[in-house]
Amino acid sequence: MYLYVLGVVVFYFLYRWVREMPRVPDKGAKHVYVTGCDSGFGNMLACHLDSLGFSVIAGCFTEKGEEELQKRCSGRMTTMHLNVRSQESIAKVAAKIKDKVGERGLWAVVNNAGVGTPSAPWDWLSFEDYKGMMEVNMDGVVAVTLSVLQLIKKSRGRVVNVASVFGRLSPCGGAYCISKYGVESFTDSLRLNMKPFGVKVCAIEPGFFRTAITAYEAHWQSTSRVWEKMPQEVRDDYGHDYLQKIEPVLKGVPGMADPDLMKVVHCMEHAVAAVSPRTRYSPGWDAKLFWLPLSYMPSCFADYLLNYSNIRPAKAVK
């Protein structure tokens, strides 16, 4: 019996490996639109796809990001200024892409742009803190996708959305987890809607990786700013030294993060370039062995585990 089960498992993974190997032909004629290319995953993906022969359209928020990509990549690389918070900017880039790709359509859009701060307990935050992150991480994904969806339908191409393992669990306050849950839902519904048109829709759910989102400096500055502006009565609930107590925790986050960003980039590339991409990718051993299994556990168990090492507020109920 055990050998039979083992044989089925081995056959399944062998079949999946063989099925996922073929890549799409004629890469030079396929345009791929990637957002958030100033740094991190987006920057590395744009360079990687360019090296594979794709015609990459890289959306950058800064001129510096555009200039660096143009220096590092081939003449196929096209960079455009993109602010995913601005409908005008999104529409302007979409119009340029339409002119560029013509009747061939756009092969893929990779919604990578995102921010990770402010993340803090909910009673520290204001609605503006929530709104600002949702504009980038959730609204931006939807707006960019809808702006080029007809072009992707023309080519029977791909929509690749970067979510997170925090789209399965919510271990921290703030809009980050909410936005990633939203990206998961948008991806699922879009995948069903686009299937009749031959468009494939994929989600990337990375674990902890060493990017700007997990950087200590950004989180410390953001957390300090939120702490300083919140009402005194909220600070009293947590204790005057609470900020100092959580600083070592924030410093430890980058050490837990995987420095090999290519694990994520290879998943993104497979979603774009494979003939048969997966519906979901979960790069990182922490995603596969901890976060995803934990998301299927009973809530009481997950809550206990996630709260176990949390620093308790001064007025926490005993």
LUMLUMLUM-301176 format. One record per residue (C-alpha): residue number from 1; residue in three letters; x, y, z negated. Coordinates in steps of 0.5 Angstrom, whole numbers. Example, Ala and Ser with C-alpha at 12.3 -4.5 7.8 and 13.67 -1.06 7.14 Angstrom:
ATOM  num  residuo     c1     c2     c3
ATOM    1      ALA     25     -9    -16
ATOM    2      SER     27     -2    -14
//
This chain:
ATOM  num  residuo     c1     c2     c3
ATOM    1      MET      0      0      0
ATOM    2      TYR      5      5     -2
ATOM    3      LEU      9      3      4
ATOM    4      TYR      3      4      8
ATOM    5      VAL      2     11      5
ATOM    6      LEU     10     13      6
ATOM    7      GLY      9     11     13
ATOM    8      VAL      3     15     15
ATOM    9      VAL      7     21     11
ATOM   10      VAL     13     20     15
ATOM   11      PHE      9     19     22
ATOM   12      TYR      5     26     20
ATOM   13      PHE     12     30     19
ATOM   14      LEU     15     27     25
ATOM   15      TYR      9     28     30
ATOM   16      ARG      9     36     27
ATOM   17      TRP     16     37     28
ATOM   18      VAL     16     34     36
ATOM   19      ARG      9     38     37
ATOM   20      GLU     12     45     34
ATOM   21      MET     19     44     38
ATOM   22      PRO     17     47     45
ATOM   23      ARG     17     54     46
ATOM   24      VAL     14     59     51
ATOM   25      PRO     17     60     58
ATOM   26      ASP     18     67     61
ATOM   27      LYS     20     71     55
ATOM   28      GLY     23     77     58
ATOM   29      ALA     16     78     61
ATOM   30      LYS     12     78     54
ATOM   31      HIS     12     84     50
ATOM   32      VAL     12     83     42
ATOM   33      TYR     10     89     38
ATOM   34      VAL     13     89     31
ATOM   35      THR     11     94     25
ATOM   36      GLY     15     96     20
ATOM   37      CYS     22     95     23
ATOM   38      ASP     26    100     19
ATOM   39      SER     29     95     15
ATOM   40      GLY     28     88     12
ATOM   41      PHE     24     83     15
ATOM   42      GLY     21     87     21
ATOM   43      ASN     28     90     23
ATOM   44      MET     31     83     23
ATOM   45      LEU     25     80     27
ATOM   46      ALA     26     85     32
ATOM   47      CYS     33     84     33
ATOM   48      HIS     32     77     33
ATOM   49      LEU     27     77     38
ATOM   50      ASP     31     81     43
ATOM   51      SER     37     76     42
ATOM   52      LEU     32     71     45
ATOM   53      GLY     30     75     51
ATOM   54      PHE     23     78     49
ATOM   55      SER     21     85     50
ATOM   56      VAL     20     88     43
ATOM   57      ILE     16     94     42
ATOM   58      ALA     19     96     35
ATOM   59      GLY     15    101     31
ATOM   60      CYS     19    105     26
ATOM   61      PHE     17    110     21
ATOM   62      THR     24    114     21
ATOM   63      GLU     28    116     27
ATOM   64      LYS     34    113     23
ATOM   65      GLY     31    106     24
ATOM   66      GLU     29    108     31
ATOM   67      GLU     36    110     33
ATOM   68      GLU     40    104     29
ATOM   69      LEU     35     99     33
ATOM   70      GLN     37    102     40
ATOM   71      LYS     44    101     38
ATOM   72      ARG     44     94     36
ATOM   73      CYS     39     91     41
ATOM   74      SER     39     91     49
ATOM   75      GLY     36     95     54
ATOM   76      ARG     29     91     53
ATOM   77      MET     28     94     46
ATOM   78      THR     23    100     46
ATOM   79      THR     22    104     39
ATOM   80      MET     16    108     38
ATOM   81      HIS     15    112     32
ATOM   82      LEU      9    109     28
ATOM   83      ASN      6    111     21
ATOM   84      VAL      1    106     20
ATOM   85      ARG     -3    111     15
ATOM   86      SER     -5    115     21
ATOM   87      GLN    -10    113     26
ATOM   88      GLU     -7    118     31
ATOM   89      SER      0    115     30
ATOM   90      ILE     -3    108     31
ATOM   91      ALA     -8    110     37
ATOM   92      LYS     -2    114     40
ATOM   93      VAL      3    108     40
ATOM   94      ALA     -3    103     43
ATOM   95      ALA     -4    108     49
ATOM   96      LYS      4    107     50
ATOM   97      ILE      4    100     50
ATOM   98      LYS     -2     99     54
ATOM   99      ASP      1    103     60
ATOM  100      LYS      8     99     59
ATOM  101      VAL      5     92     59
ATOM  102      GLY     -1     93     64
ATOM  103      GLU     -5     88     66
ATOM  104      ARG      0     82     63
ATOM  105      GLY     -3     84     56
ATOM  106      LEU      1     84     50
ATOM  107      TRP      4     77     48
ATOM  108      ALA      4     79     40
ATOM  109      VAL      3     84     35
ATOM  110      VAL      7     82     28
ATOM  111      ASN      4     86     22
ATOM  112      ASN     10     87     18
ATOM  113      ALA      9     94     15
ATOM  114      GLY      8     94      8
ATOM  115      VAL     10     97      1
ATOM  116      GLY     10     94     -6
ATOM  117      THR     10    100    -11
ATOM  118      PRO      6    102    -15
ATOM  119      SER      5     95    -19
ATOM  120      ALA      3     96    -26
ATOM  121      PRO     -2     94    -31
ATOM  122      TRP     -9     97    -28
ATOM  123      ASP    -10    101    -34
ATOM  124      TRP     -4    105    -32
ATOM  125      LEU     -6    107    -25
ATOM  126      SER    -11    112    -22
ATOM  127      PHE    -15    110    -16
ATOM  128      GLU    -10    114    -12
ATOM  129      ASP     -5    109    -13
ATOM  130      TYR     -9    104    -11
ATOM  131      LYS    -11    108     -5
ATOM  132      GLY     -4    109     -2
ATOM  133      MET     -2    102     -2
ATOM  134      MET     -9     99      1
ATOM  135      GLU     -8    104      7
ATOM  136      VAL     -1    101      9
ATOM  137      ASN     -2     94      7
ATOM  138      MET     -9     93      9
ATOM  139      ASP    -12     98     13
ATOM  140      GLY     -6     99     17
ATOM  141      VAL     -6     92     19
ATOM  142      VAL    -13     92     21
ATOM  143      ALA    -12     99     25
ATOM  144      VAL     -6     96     28
ATOM  145      THR     -9     90     30
ATOM  146      LEU    -16     93     33
ATOM  147      SER    -12     98     37
ATOM  148      VAL     -8     92     41
ATOM  149      LEU    -13     87     41
ATOM  150      GLN    -16     87     48
ATOM  151      LEU     -9     87     50
ATOM  152      ILE     -7     81     46
ATOM  153      LYS    -14     77     49
ATOM  154      LYS    -11     79     56
ATOM  155      SER     -5     75     55
ATOM  156      ARG     -8     70     50
ATOM  157      GLY     -3     71     46
ATOM  158      ARG     -2     72     38
ATOM  159      VAL     -3     76     32
ATOM  160      VAL      2     75     26
ATOM  161      ASN      0     78     20
ATOM  162      VAL      5     78     14
ATOM  163      ALA      1     76      7
ATOM  164      SER      4     74      1
ATOM  165      VAL      4     68     -4
ATOM  166      PHE      1     74     -8
ATOM  167      GLY     -5     73     -3
ATOM  168      ARG     -6     67     -7
ATOM  169      LEU     -5     69    -14
ATOM  170      SER     -5     76    -18
ATOM  171      PRO      0     76    -23
ATOM  172      CYS      1     83    -23
ATOM  173      GLY     -4     89    -23
ATOM  174      GLY     -4     94    -17
ATOM  175      ALA     -7     94    -10
ATOM  176      TYR     -1     89     -8
ATOM  177      CYS     -5     83     -9
ATOM  178      ILE    -11     85     -7
ATOM  179      SER     -8     88      0
ATOM  180      LYS     -5     81      1
ATOM  181      TYR    -12     77     -1
ATOM  182      GLY    -15     82      4
ATOM  183      VAL    -10     80      9
ATOM  184      GLU    -11     73      8
ATOM  185      SER    -19     74      9
ATOM  186      PHE    -18     78     15
ATOM  187      THR    -13     73     18
ATOM  188      ASP    -18     67     17
ATOM  189      SER    -24     71     20
ATOM  190      LEU    -20     74     26
ATOM  191      ARG    -17     67     27
ATOM  192      LEU    -24     64     28
ATOM  193      ASN    -27     70     32
ATOM  194      MET    -21     70     37
ATOM  195      LYS    -21     62     38
ATOM  196      PRO    -26     62     44
ATOM  197      PHE    -21     67     48
ATOM  198      GLY    -15     63     47
ATOM  199      VAL    -11     68     42
ATOM  200      LYS     -8     64     36
ATOM  201      VAL     -8     68     29
ATOM  202      CYS     -2     66     24
ATOM  203      ALA     -1     68     17
ATOM  204      ILE      6     69     14
ATOM  205      GLU      6     68      6
ATOM  206      PRO     13     69      4
ATOM  207      GLY     15     68     -4
ATOM  208      PHE     20     72     -7
ATOM  209      PHE     26     75     -2
ATOM  210      ARG     31     80     -3
ATOM  211      THR     28     86      0
ATOM  212      ALA     26     93     -1
ATOM  213      ILE     19     91     -4
ATOM  214      THR     23     87    -10
ATOM  215      ALA     29     92    -11
ATOM  216      TYR     30     94    -18
ATOM  217      GLU     31    101    -17
ATOM  218      ALA     24    102    -13
ATOM  219      HIS     20     99    -18
ATOM  220      TRP     24    102    -24
ATOM  221      GLN     23    109    -21
ATOM  222      SER     15    108    -19
ATOM  223      THR     14    105    -26
ATOM  224      SER     17    110    -30
ATOM  225      ARG     13    115    -26
ATOM  226      VAL      7    112    -27
ATOM  227      TRP      8    111    -35
ATOM  228      GLU     10    119    -35
ATOM  229      LYS      3    121    -32
ATOM  230      MET     -2    116    -36
ATOM  231      PRO     -6    119    -42
ATOM  232      GLN     -2    119    -48
ATOM  233      GLU     -8    114    -51
ATOM  234      VAL     -6    109    -46
ATOM  235      ARG      2    109    -48
ATOM  236      ASP      0    109    -55
ATOM  237      ASP     -4    102    -54
ATOM  238      TYR      3     99    -51
ATOM  239      GLY      8    102    -56
ATOM  240      HIS     13    108    -54
ATOM  241      ASP     18    103    -53
ATOM  242      TYR     14     99    -48
ATOM  243      LEU     18    102    -42
ATOM  244      GLN     25    100    -45
ATOM  245      LYS     22     93    -46
ATOM  246      ILE     20     91    -39
ATOM  247      GLU     26     94    -36
ATOM  248      PRO     30     88    -37
ATOM  249      VAL     25     84    -33
ATOM  250      LEU     25     89    -27
ATOM  251      LYS     32     88    -27
ATOM  252      GLY     32     81    -27
ATOM  253      VAL     27     80    -21
ATOM  254      PRO     32     81    -15
ATOM  255      GLY     36     76    -18
ATOM  256      MET     30     71    -18
ATOM  257      ALA     29     73    -10
ATOM  258      ASP     32     69     -5
ATOM  259      PRO     37     73     -1
ATOM  260      ASP     36     69      6
ATOM  261      LEU     31     73      9
ATOM  262      MET     32     69     16
ATOM  263      LYS     28     64     13
ATOM  264      VAL     22     69     13
ATOM  265      VAL     24     71     20
ATOM  266      HIS     25     64     23
ATOM  267      CYS     18     63     21
ATOM  268      MET     15     69     24
ATOM  269      GLU     19     68     31
ATOM  270      HIS     16     61     31
ATOM  271      ALA      9     64     30
ATOM  272      VAL     11     68     36
ATOM  273      ALA     15     64     41
ATOM  274      ALA     12     57     39
ATOM  275      VAL      7     53     44
ATOM  276      SER      4     51     38
ATOM  277      PRO      5     55     32
ATOM  278      ARG      2     54     25
ATOM  279      THR     -4     57     22
ATOM  280      ARG      0     59     16
ATOM  281      TYR      8     59     14
ATOM  282      SER     10     59      7
ATOM  283      PRO     18     61      7
ATOM  284      GLY     22     60      1
ATOM  285      TRP     22     54     -4
ATOM  286      ASP     19     58    -10
ATOM  287      ALA     13     59     -5
ATOM  288      LYS     12     51     -3
ATOM  289      LEU     14     49    -10
ATOM  290      PHE     11     54    -15
ATOM  291      TRP      6     59    -13
ATOM  292      LEU      2     55     -8
ATOM  293      PRO      1     49    -12
ATOM  294      LEU      0     54    -18
ATOM  295      SER     -6     57    -14
ATOM  296      TYR     -9     50    -14
ATOM  297      MET     -9     49    -21
ATOM  298      PRO    -15     51    -26
ATOM  299      SER    -15     58    -28
ATOM  300      CYS    -14     57    -35
ATOM  301      PHE     -7     54    -34
ATOM  302      ALA     -5     59    -29
ATOM  303      ASP     -7     64    -33
ATOM  304      TYR     -3     61    -39
ATOM  305      LEU      3     60    -35
ATOM  306      LEU      3     67    -32
ATOM  307      ASN      2     70    -39
ATOM  308      TYR      7     66    -43
ATOM  309      SER     13     70    -42
ATOM  310      ASN      9     77    -41
ATOM  311      ILE     11     83    -46
ATOM  312      ARG      5     84    -51
ATOM  313      PRO      3     91    -52
ATOM  314      ALA      3     94    -59
ATOM  315      LYS     -4     94    -60
ATOM  316      ALA     -5     87    -57
ATOM  317      VAL    -11     83    -60
ATOM  318      LYS     -7     77    -64
//
